[in-house]
């Protein structure tokens, strides 16, 4: 009886761990989507500012310091966003591995719950 209680307790713990990892995956995917959207917007802004600078240079005008500062700021934000994306992808990979491990262990105790 004690062994059965331990198995039920282990099953419940594994189920909870798997559900937590799946929840973390969902949150990380949402964050990744958000960062990809931000990256897309920043790329558009940067492209527009660089195009403005090119037009000025083509007309023989010197780009303003404000424009050059804006290009630098947007580039820095873009770099930070790209770093956040890389970190987020690494977290996702870890969570996928942890979830897979918990689900495989749960499968030993309750295959039906593992499939859910």
C-alpha positions as CSV (number, residue, x, y, z in Angstrom):
1,X,0.0,0.0,0.0
2,X,2.8,2.4,0.9
3,X,4.5,1.7,-2.5
4,X,1.2,2.5,-4.3
5,X,0.9,5.8,-2.3
6,X,4.5,6.7,-3.3
7,X,3.7,6.0,-6.9
8,X,0.6,8.2,-6.8
9,X,2.6,10.9,-5.1
10,X,5.3,10.6,-7.7
11,X,2.8,10.7,-10.5
12,X,1.1,13.8,-9.2
13,X,4.5,15.5,-8.8
14,X,5.5,14.6,-12.4
15,X,2.1,15.8,-13.7
16,X,2.5,19.1,-11.9
17,X,6.1,19.5,-13.2
18,X,5.0,18.8,-16.7
19,X,2.1,21.2,-16.5
20,X,4.4,23.9,-15.1
21,X,7.0,23.4,-17.9
22,X,4.2,23.6,-20.5
23,X,3.0,26.8,-19.0
24,X,6.6,28.2,-19.1
25,X,6.8,27.2,-22.8
26,X,3.6,29.1,-23.5
27,X,4.8,32.2,-21.7
28,X,8.2,32.0,-23.4
29,X,6.5,31.6,-26.8
30,X,4.4,34.7,-26.1
31,X,7.4,36.7,-25.1
32,X,9.3,35.5,-28.3
33,X,6.3,36.6,-30.4
34,X,6.3,40.0,-28.8
35,X,10.0,40.5,-29.2
36,X,9.8,39.4,-32.8
37,X,7.1,42.0,-33.4
38,X,9.2,44.6,-31.7
39,X,12.2,43.6,-33.8
40,X,10.1,44.0,-37.0
41,X,8.9,47.5,-36.0
42,X,12.4,48.6,-35.0
43,X,13.8,47.3,-38.4
44,X,11.2,49.4,-40.2
45,X,12.0,52.5,-38.2
46,X,15.7,51.9,-38.7
47,X,15.3,51.4,-42.5
48,X,13.3,54.7,-42.7
49,X,15.9,56.6,-40.8
50,X,18.7,55.2,-42.9
51,X,16.8,56.1,-46.0
52,X,16.3,59.6,-44.7
53,X,20.1,59.8,-44.1
54,X,20.8,58.5,-47.6
55,X,18.5,61.1,-49.2
56,X,20.2,63.8,-47.4
57,X,23.6,62.6,-48.4
58,X,22.5,62.2,-52.0
59,X,21.3,65.8,-52.0
60,X,24.7,66.9,-50.7
61,X,23.3,67.7,-47.2
62,X,24.9,66.6,-44.0
63,X,22.5,64.5,-41.9
64,X,21.6,66.2,-38.6
65,X,23.0,65.0,-35.3
66,X,19.4,64.3,-34.2
67,X,18.9,61.9,-37.1
68,X,22.3,60.2,-36.4
69,X,21.5,59.9,-32.7
70,X,18.1,58.4,-33.6
71,X,19.7,55.9,-35.8
72,X,22.1,55.0,-33.1
73,X,19.3,54.6,-30.5
74,X,17.1,52.5,-32.7
75,X,20.1,50.3,-33.6
76,X,20.9,49.8,-29.9
77,X,17.2,48.9,-29.1
78,X,17.3,46.5,-32.0
79,X,20.5,44.9,-30.7
80,X,18.9,44.5,-27.3
81,X,15.8,43.0,-28.7
82,X,17.8,40.5,-30.8
83,X,19.7,39.5,-27.7
84,X,16.4,39.0,-25.8
85,X,15.2,36.8,-28.7
86,X,18.3,34.6,-28.5
87,X,17.9,34.3,-24.7
88,X,14.2,33.5,-25.1
89,X,14.9,30.8,-27.7
90,X,17.5,29.2,-25.3
91,X,14.9,29.3,-22.5
92,X,12.4,27.7,-24.8
93,X,14.8,24.9,-25.6
94,X,15.4,24.3,-21.9
95,X,11.7,24.2,-21.1
96,X,11.0,21.9,-24.0
97,X,13.7,19.5,-22.7
98,X,12.4,19.7,-19.1
99,X,8.8,19.2,-20.3
100,X,9.7,16.2,-22.5
101,X,11.6,14.6,-19.6
102,X,8.7,15.1,-17.1
103,X,6.2,13.7,-19.6
104,X,8.4,10.7,-20.4
105,X,8.7,10.0,-16.6
106,X,5.0,10.5,-16.2
107,X,4.4,8.0,-19.0
108,X,5.8,5.3,-16.8
109,X,3.1,5.9,-14.2
110,X,0.2,7.1,-16.2
111,X,0.4,7.1,-20.0
112,X,-3.0,8.7,-20.4
113,X,-2.1,11.8,-18.3
114,X,1.3,12.0,-20.1
115,X,-0.5,12.2,-23.5
116,X,-2.7,15.0,-22.3
